[in-house]
Amino acid sequence: MAKRLRIRLVVDPARARIWHRRLAEELRKNGHEVCLFVQHGGPKPPFAISLLLALERLVYGQNSQSASAEWIPADLARQTSTGDSGELDLIVDLTGRDQASSTVRTLCPIFAGALLEEAAISELLSGHIPEIGVLDSTSTGSTPRIFRAAVERPRVLCKSLDNLCARLLTIFVVAVEDIAGGNAPSGFAAPAVLGSSQWQRLGAFTVLLARARAALTSLSTGTPHWFVGWRRANEDRISETMRLPQSGWHRLPDDGARFYADPFLLQRNGRTWLFVEEFQYAVGKALISVVELGAEGPIGSPRPIIERPYHLSYPSVFERDGQIWMLPEMSSARRVELLRATQFPDKWEPAGVLLDNEDVADATIVEHENRLWMFGTVGGGDSSSWDALHLWHADRLDGDWRPHRRNPVLIDAGSARPAGALYRRGNELWRPAQDCTRGYGSGLVLARVTSLDDERYSQDTGAVFYPGGAWGGIGLHTLNWAAGFEVVDGCSSTGKSAPYR
């Protein structure tokens, strides 16, 4: 049974961010006793960074009142307590200062191998996505636990920091609950970190300021144009060979006024159907379309079949109990809704809301050991929907979907977000996943599920693919196979602007 912890949360008014306050709120909500402790005198953040963040929020319309990486007002000291009630179980130090020895177990955030968040900012401004994590003073050799979090707009520093800080909030809540339950915080092992004084002595501040000044001169960004590719495949499909074919690909044509993405296949009564997201530039959102695949490929162009006032994508279509079902992503509506085909493939009706008030991306259902499991990544607020895998389970498709007790079961921008239907290789369960470490949909991962039950989830990476050779462009994003056809999608570096999805 989890223990109720007495926690001192240490903040420096010069560096305190909104995610620090939210962390205190979440820990209290979980039943812990949290005392905010104000400590002055740590290293000051560079003014150029504060200026860059403020200008970006103006240019890109980012809400500075609720952003995870935004500064808390300077009167923090008057709003918090400086005392503790009783003996401490844990210290969470968010000041970025060098750690002094303490008899109390201490956690602090790690940014790109350093205590200061400026290390992560420097990486972002140089075009790299930094790893983040938690340093536990009781770990062997003070070794941190790190995670590959997702950054949705890597060329926009304020949004990137919001993503990282929001995911740090998740990581710290999970770490504290692990400690309360008598477990070690989970993650990936990493080298020892640089203290704030060490990082500054490397001359890193000089490099950081140069990068910040360069960023201030150019506040613009763009996004790619997505497309769907198909080919004939059977035993030579990607899921079997673990290789990206260098021939045989055909592109589903578009007229430039729209793009197609998230391809899913279903065979019904001897005919094969390709379902796609269709994003229309003029409207600024997507709907679900379908086209039949004949012996020579698509018969005509995709036609719209499902539209809502909000964005739809990822038409996860499957057959069960003699019916055809679909779980289109509708995360902007904050629910997972099941649809049933009443006149396949053109007419669909709502068949129930499986999850409500949840920002779930790319929900994908599979049956495993006589139980239904739903895979999906969860975002919301400033958290990215690319890096935190959640699971739910139920005995029936329309049943009570219950969350896995270890959610999120995986935090990793490199293999969390679903990328197509799960499949079997012999007795093994495999899942396609997105690699978002280089940006959204930058690569495709095939992962073998090694444990899946009420208590555990784990997976091993079997293969990772990136664009190249016969598959051009700058992305590789979804994989599905059925009836002798294999479909993928990706993106090109040219085309009209489209939203990050």
N, C-alpha and C positions, 0 to 999 in steps of 0.2 A: 504494500500500500504506500502511495506517495506521501512523503513527509511535508509538513508545512514549514517553510524556511523563513528565517529572519535574514533579510538581505539589505545591505547598504549599497545604494546606487550612487556612485561618485561622478559628479559632473563639474566641468569648468565653464563658467558663464561665457567665456570668450569662444568656446568651441561647442557649446551645447546645441543640439539639433532636435527637431521635432520628433524624430524617431526615438530619441532618448526618453522623452516624456511618454510616448506611446508604450515603450517597453515597461516603464513603471506601471502604467495602467493595466497592461496585459498580465503582468506578474501578480498584481493585486487581484485581478479578476479570477486568476487561478488559485486564489486562496493564500498567497504568500504575504508576509508582512514586509513592506518595502519602505525604507527611509532614504530620501534624497539627501545627499551630503555634498555641499558646495565646496569646491577646492580651487582657489585662485592660483595664478602664477605659472601656468603651463605655457608651452610654446604657442605664440600667437599665429593664427592663419594669415597668409599673405593677403594684402589688400587687393592685389590684382585678381585673385581668385574670387573674392567676394564681389568685385565689380563685374567680372565675367558672368558669374551666376545671375546677378541682378539683371544685367542686360539681356541675357538669354531668356529669362522668364518674361521680359517685356516683348521680345521679338517673337517668341514661340507661344505666347499666351499661357504659360505655365502658372498655375495658381500658387502663389508664394505663401498663402495663408495656411495651407494644409500639406504642402510638399514635405516628404520625409526628410530631405536633405537641407531644408530651410533652417536658418538660425532661429533659436528661441530668443525672445527679447532680452535685452541686457539686464532687466530687473529680475532675472531668475533668482538671485540670492534672496530677494524679499518674499519669494513665493514658496520657498522650500525650507525644510527643517535641516538643522545641522547636528541633530542628536540621534542616538540609537536607543531603542527600547529593548533592553536585555542583551544576552549574549548572541553574537552574530554567527550564522551558519555559512554565509557567503558574501563576498564583496564583488560587485560588478563595477569595474573602473573604466569609465568612458572618456577620460581626460586626455589620452594620448601621451601622457608623460611616462618617463622611464619607471619601471616597476621596482619598488622597494620590497625587501623581504617582509613577509607577513605570516603570522601563524594561522590566519583565516584564509580559507580557500578563495582564490581570486580569479575572476574571468575578465578578459578585456578583448576588444575587437582587433582583428588583424586586417591590414589593408596592403595587398601586394607585398607581403613579407615584412611589413613594418608596422609599428604602433600608430604612426601618424597617417591620417586619411590623405594627406598630401601625396603619399606614395601611390595611392590608387588614382588620384587626380592626374599625376604626372603620366601614369600609364595610359589613362584615357586620352589625354591630349596628344600622346604619341601614336595613337591608333591601336592600342592593345586593350584587351579586356582583363582587368586584374582579378585575381582570386581573392576571396575574402574569407573570414572565419573567426574562430574564437581560440584564445590562448588560455589554457587552464593551468594554474600554478601547481596543481597536484599531478599533472601528467609527467611521464618519465622524461627527464631533461627539459621540462617546460616546452614540450613539443606541441605546436598548435594543431588544430583540426581545421582544414580549409575546404572550401566549396567553390565550384565554378558557377557563379550566379550569372543570370542573363542580363544583358544591356540592350534595350530595344532600339535606342537611337544613339549609337556610339559617337556620332559627331555633334551631339548636343549634350554638353557637360551637365547641365542642371537635371535633365531627364535621366542621364546615366547614373548620376549620384543618387537620385530618388530611387531608382531600381535597386542599387546596391544597398542603400540604407534600409529600404523596406525589407529586403531579403535578410539583412543582418538581424532585423527584429525577429523574423521567423527563427533564424538559427539560434539566437540567444534564448528565446522562449523554449525551444526544444531542448537546448543544453541544460537549462535550469530544471526542466521537468525530468530529464534523464538523471540529474543529480538527486533530485527529490525522491526519485524512485530507486536510488541506489545503483544506477548504471553510469558508465563513463559516457560523456558526450560523444556522439558519433560524427564521422566525417572522413576526410582523407588525411593521412599523415603528411607533414610538411617539415622543412628545415626550421631551425631556430630563427626567430625574427629579429629585425633591427630595432633597437630602441630609438626614441626620438632624437637623442643627442648623436647617436651613430649615424642616423639617416642624414642629419644636417651636416655632419662632418664630411660626408661624401660629396658635398657640393651640390646635392640634389635640389636645393632650393633655387640655385642659379638656373639650372636646367628647367625647372618647373616654371619659373617666371618668364623665361624666354618662350616657352610653349604657350603660356597663358596670353602673352602679348600677341603672338601669332594668331591665336584663336579669336582674340578681340577684333582682329582686322577682317574676319570672314565669318559671318553668322548666317550660313546658308546650308541647306541639305536637300537631298533628293532621294527618290526610291526607285527600284527597278520595275520592270514589266514582266509579269509572270506568264508562263505558258505550260501546256501539257504535251508530253510526248508519249507515244505508244509504239509497240512493236509486237510481232509474233514471238511467242516464247512458250516452251513447255519444260522439259527437263533442264534446259539451259537458262531458266529464269534466275534472277539475281538472288532470290532467297535460297536457292539450291547451290549455285556455283560460288556464292560469296564474292562475285566479281562484277564490275560494271561493264556491260557489253560495249564494244567499240564500233558496232555496226547495227543496222536494222532499225534505227529510230526514225519515226515520222512525227512531225509536229502538227497538233490540232490547230488549224488556221483560225486566226481572229482578224477582225477588221480594223484594229487600232483604236476603236472606240470603247473597247472592253478587253479584259484579259480573262483567261481560264486558269483554274488552279484546283488543288485538292481532288484529284481524280479517284473515283471508286467504281468498281465493276460488279455487275450481277448478271448471271445467266438465268433466264426464265423461259420455259417452254421452247428450248432450242435456239433462243435469240439472246444476244449479248448486248447489255446496255451500259453506257458510260455516263456516270453522274459527275458533275463538276460544279464548283463555285464559279459564277459568272459575275465579275465586278464591272459595273458600268460607270465609266468616268463621269458622264454627265450627271448621274444621280448621286454618286459618291458613296454607294454601298453595293453589296452583292446580294444575289439571289441564287437559287439552285436550278440548274438546267440539266438536260439529258439529251443524248444522241445515241442512236443505235450503231453498233459496230458490225459491219458485214465482213465477208471474206477478205475484202481489200481495204478495210478500215472504216472510218466514219461514213455514214450514209446521210449526207447533208450536214447542216450546222446544228449545234446544240440549241434546244428550245427551252424557254423558261417554264418551270412547272411549280415552283414553290417560292412565294415572295411574302415578305413581312415588312412592316414599317421600319424594321431594324436590320442590321447586317446579318446575313446568313453565309455559312461556309461549311467545309468539311462534311459532305453528305455521306456519313457512315451508314451504308445500306446493307441489310443482311436479311436472311430468311430464317424463320423460327416458327414452330407450331403451325406450319402450313400457311403462314402469312408473310408478307414482305413489310419490313420495318425500316425506319430511318431515324438517326439521331443527328440532325444537322446542328452544327455549332451555332448557338445564339447567345454567346456570352454577354453581348451588349444588353440583352434583356435579363441577364442574371438568372438563367434557369437552363436545365436540361430537359427538353420536351421530346417525348416519343411520338413519332408519326407512323400511321398505318396506311398502306396503299389500298385504296378502295377501287381503283381502276388503273392497274399498273401499266406503264410507269408514270402516267400523267396526273392522276388525282390522288391526293393524300389528305388524311384527316387527323386531327390531334387525338392521341390515344393515352394521354396522361403526362403529367409533369413528374419526372423521376427525381429531380433535385431542384429545389427552389431557393432563391436568394443566394445563389452560388455563382461566382464568376469562373465557370469551368470551360476550358478550351479543349477542343478535339476529343470529346468523349467517345470511347471505343469499348464495346462490350465483347466479352469472350466467356465461354463456359469452361470451367476448370474444376475437375474433381467434383462433379455434380452440383456446382454452385456457379452462379453468374457473377462475374467481376467486371466492374467498370473502371477503366483507366482514363485519367484526364489531368491536365495541369491546371492549377488554380492561381489566379492573379487577384486583382482588386486593389484599389487605392494606387499606391506607387509600386506595388509588387508586380514583377513581370509574370506573364502567363507562360513563359518559356522554360522555367527551370525547377518548378516544384511539383513533383508527381504525387497525386493523391489517388487512392483506391476506395471504391465502395463495393459492397457485395449484397446480393439478394438471392432468395430461393426461386423467385419468379420474376419475369420481365416487368410485370406491373406491380411487383411487390414492394416491400419497404426496403429501400436502399440505405444501408448503414455504412458509415465511414469506417475505414480501417483504423484501429486504435493507435497506429504509429504514424498517421498522416502528419506531414508529408513523408511518404516512405522513401523519397529520394529527392535531394536537392542537387541538381547538376544540369547546367545549361547544355552540356554535351550529350545528354541521352535521356532527358525527362519527357519532353513533349511528344505525344503520339504522332506517328507519321503514316498511319494506315492500319489495316486489319491485322490482328494477331493471327499466327498460323502455326502449324505443327511441322516439325521435322522428325519423323519417327515418333518417339514418345516425348519429345521435348517441345516446350512451348516457347515460341519466339515472338518478338515484337519489333516492328520498325519504329524508330524514334528519330527525332530531329537533333542534329548537332547545331546549336545556336551560338557556339563559342566565337564564331567569326561573323556573327550577325544572324538575323532571322532566316531559318531555312538554308543555312550555308552548306550543310552536309547532311547525309543520311546515315543512320546507325542501325545495324541489325543486332539486337540484344537477346540473349538466351535467358529466360526467366528460370532462376535456380531455386527459388523458394517463394511460395505464395500461399499463405494461410492467415488465420486470424491474428497471429502474433508476429509474422515475419514477411518481409519482401526483399528479394535481392535479385540482381541480374548481372550477367557477364557480357561484355562487348565482344561480338564475334567478328564484325567487320564495320569499317567506316568508309564512306564514299564521298568524294568531292567532285565538282565539275572538272571536266578535262577530256581531251580527245574528241570522240564522237558526240559526247554530251557537253555542249558548250555553255556559255553564260556564267553566272556568278552564284548559282544556287542549285540545290538538289534537295527536295523537300518532302515528297510523299511517294509511297510505293504500294501498289496493289496488283493482284494477279487473279485472273479467272478465265476459264473457257479458252485457253490458248493465247490470251492477250496479257501483256504486261504494260502497266502505265506508271509513269512518274511525272513529276512536275518540277520546274525550276524557274529561274528568272534570268533575264538579260540585263545588261547594263544600260541599255537605251530604252526609250519609250516614255510615255507620259507619266506624270507623278501619280503615285498611288500610296495609300496609307500603309504604315507598318501594321501587320495583321497579327 
